[in-house]
Structures are given as structure tokens and as C-alpha cells.
């Protein structure tokens, strides 16, 4: 086992070095020898983007990135000063936290990108730095709302109205709305009765990626691992009289039945044979395990991803206390969910919860969905977040968020803060642009899920000893359960109004949302309710009306013989 892990780590290091070298040296001049003038080199293609354009891109971190196009836009600007003054829109987190070229951060240059609108801002460190310096206006909208607005513009519609965001910071009656820095930027959301009305600027340029094109310029998604917002961005740009550019890996024979985007909607095609599906995985050599119906060796793929994550520190080895939290959250899941449930998980600790659900023996009947448009399969962790092993089918992220509205039973999400009303903050970790995260698809998920499990620390920077299957708080840390969250990303009031079932699981204790606010449900063995919970919380904690507080099962703490079933594992 150790030898295999060492070998996988060594291979991962080599692959990452080769990959980074490759994506740092794009060939902007390459054009295939074909007669169709839509096929252009990257340099000529991005020259079609005018100054002052509203440009929509796609991707989730290192997956489905039109990397050569982001890079070529930045290169052209450095050399010519054009295109300048762009509004750039991405639905998901399309940045790479300054670590990897070929992301939306490549256009995060002063004078080039003067406004940036996204569901998840934290990965776009270049744009955050511009905003801190006063050189870029930031806007934030729910990820699913951006996807649906692109879809709407492709149909000639300007607005959408939805319950998503009501009662949260996105609601102008509650918070700053779409403005990350209050007062800066155009407000993109307004109250419309008991719903919210959203819009984005008119998209008139799109840069997207797909696996292949035919000689006529039709676009195909065979062997893609996600579709993201490719089609929606292209159709919006063309409906608005703009330009659409797609990069593909190869040219294939025409297959009328498999066309994803028709040639009439495409202005330029850039063939880049070294395009990747996701980090280190080339489109020309796709991992079967990540493609619907591809088969392959799932365990081998897991091992490779684990090694890559370890090298990149993208999915850290979980501490013993994190595993306890994840197992307890999985136990709560088995209590409140059902075998045929549709579930969406968030990034970070929720991924560990999903692992425990699978290892606990109840995951085979569940259907996991991902905001990127993946239906079924097992979510991949860390660097590969947004992808799944052995997915059943793919759809665009816009289509997935429509499915979320119709068929989301339960979601597992992380927290930064929880307050005594049960409100949750995940979008803001401090003041200023550099500390803004954004909600991603969080707002869409909590608005539509009937059941919600939040996972996170009870205290930050605390010292906890685990011995003899008991937890002891050695040093209390910084309370994460506070009187009032810094920003309401989840509204407890709206959840109660909608009849949602909501739990909050920490290392030390689990709580549920009630009309009284936070109600203590269970604690880890060794935890004193008064000393460790009540006195270490700024938020008011309500005890059960019958005074009975459950204790985490021993297997939750030890991990030994940890198994789940659909019989209640916690008291209602």
C-alpha cells in the first residue's frame, strides 16, 4: 500500500510539472489546414472580441476551462491594449487561486477586466486584487441564477424571477444584493413581490470549450466530463449580436444526431490538440472513469486523484475530529433521508461526508448531482471537484439547476458562521474584496432542498483531545456559533416558513433548526453540555424541551464497524 502511494505521488508530481509547462506555453498561432474560415488561430480568434464587451466564459476551477482563449486574451491585451474595459461573467469558480495559468485570472489585468460578475469569486484572486486596488468592480449572483440568465438571454429574455436568495444578503431588503462592495457597481437584483428579479448585462461575447468540431463548424460534446454553460453562453452572445469562440481538441466527421451547438452560432473555432478535460487529464486521452458509460477502473482513478490532491494540497488528509464530524453528519443523513434521494454536496467537509455515506453502505441507492451538470456517479474530491466517477449522464449547468428546482431532496453544505436564529454565512469571511468568497450554487440549493445538513467547526483554532473514544476540549477557540452572522447566505426564517428540515453538525455537537432557533440534539462522548457547548457559544443554544441530549454512537468516534442504514440513527 505504501509503495503504491509513493509511486502514485511521484507520477502525480511529474504529471503536474508537465501539465503546468504545457499550459504556460500555448501556441497562439496554430491553425489546422482546413478551408473553413471559422477555424482560426487563437490570436486571430480573440481579436474578434471588441473593447467594452460583456464576455461570458465557463468552467469550474481547472475543469472545462477554455484555457488557451483566456490566455490569448490576456496576451493580446498586453501587446496591443485591446480588448479593454471588459465585463467578464462566469457562473462558477473559474479562477485557479493564482496557482495555474489558463483560468479567468489570465484576463484579470488592469484596464482589461474592469467588472467581474460571478457566483464564486474566491478562486479569481487576480480580479479580487484588482478590486482591492479600485480597478475592478465586483458583482455576485447565485451560480444557478447566472446560468439561467444566460439561458434566458439566448431566448431573448432579459430577466428571471425566482425565490432563490429571498431573505438572504442577495435580497436588497436584507443585504447588499449583487454589490460585493456596498454602493459600487450596478444593482442586478430587485424585489418582485415574494420573489427576486435578477438580470445581468447583455452578453455579447462568449469563450467556451468542447471536445470536438466537424469541418462545417458544428460542435460536439462526446467524451466531455462536464458541459458547464457552453451552450447557454454561446446562444446568449449570438442572440445579442455578439461573437462566440470555442476551442476544441480535434476535428471529427459530421454526425447530425450528435451536434451539441450548431455551426451557425459559432464565429471562431480554435483547435488546440493539448486541451485538457480537467487538470492533467487531456481531452485526447480522457479518463474513462469520468465519462458517462466509460467504465474503467474506479479505484485506480481514485488513487491517482488522491495523489494529485495530496501534491496540490487540494484535498487534505482529514483529521480525526473531522472524520468524527463527517461520520455523525452521515448518521444524520441516514436518519432524515431515504434510499432513493437526490442529493447535492458542497466543497470541502461535505465531500468527506459523502465518502462516509458511501463507506457506511447506503450510498448505492442515492443519486448524487453536481451543479456542473453531472447526474449520478460518485463525486470526485479536491482538485477534481465538480466531476464524478462513473456518472450516469451529463447536462448543462442551467439544465441541472432546473432539475434542482424540481427534484432536490437533500443537500450537504459547509459553513463559516452560524447564528442563534440558525442563519448561516458561507459567502463572506472578512471585510473587503480580498475576503469575499461568494455563494456559488449554495443559494440555489438551500432554496430548493427539502432537507439540509450543514457541517462545520463549532470553534475555530480550538484544541481537542480524542482518547478512549471520548472528546475533551483542552483549549476553547474562536466561536463559530455567533449572535449574528456577518452575512446571511442561508435564511433560517425562510427555511422555517417553507417547512424545511435543517441540521447543523459539528465536531462536538449536532443541532437542529426549530422555531426557538438552534436546538441541541446530540453531543460527542466526553463533551459537557454546559462547559463545552453553552459557554463556548456566542449564540443562544436551546436544550431539547424534554431535556434529553443524545450521545454520538461509539462507532462515530472510533470509526470501527461504522455502518449506516435507513433505520433512524438519531432521535427526531
Secondary structure, 3 states (H helix, E strand, C coil): CHHHHHHHHHHHHHHHHHHHHHHCCCCCCCCCCCCCCCECCHHHHHCCCCCCCEEECCCECCECCCHHHHHHHHHHHHHHCCCCCEEEEECCCCCCCCCCCCCHHHHCCCCCEEEEEECCCCCCHHHHHHHHCCCCEEEECCHHHHHHHHHHHHCCCCCEEECCCCCCCCCCCCCCCCECCCCCCCCCEEEECCEEEECCCCCCEEEEECCEECCCCCEECCCCCCCCCHHHHHHHHHHCCCEEEEEECEECCCCHHHCCECHHHCCEEEECCCCEEECCEEHHHCCHHHCCCCCCCHHHHHHHHHHHHHHHCCCCCCCHHHHHHHHHHHHHHHHHCCCCCEEEECCCHHHHHHHHHHHCCCHHHCEEEECCCEECCEECCHHHCCCEECCCEECCHHHHHHHHHHHCCEEEEECCEEECCCCEECCECCCCHHHECCCCCHHHHHHHCCEEEEECCCEECCEEEEECCEEEEEECCEECEECCCCCCCECHHHHHHCCCEEEEECCCEEEEEECCEEEEEEECCCCCHHHHHHCCCCCCCECCCCCCCEECCHHHHHCCCCCCCCCCCCCC
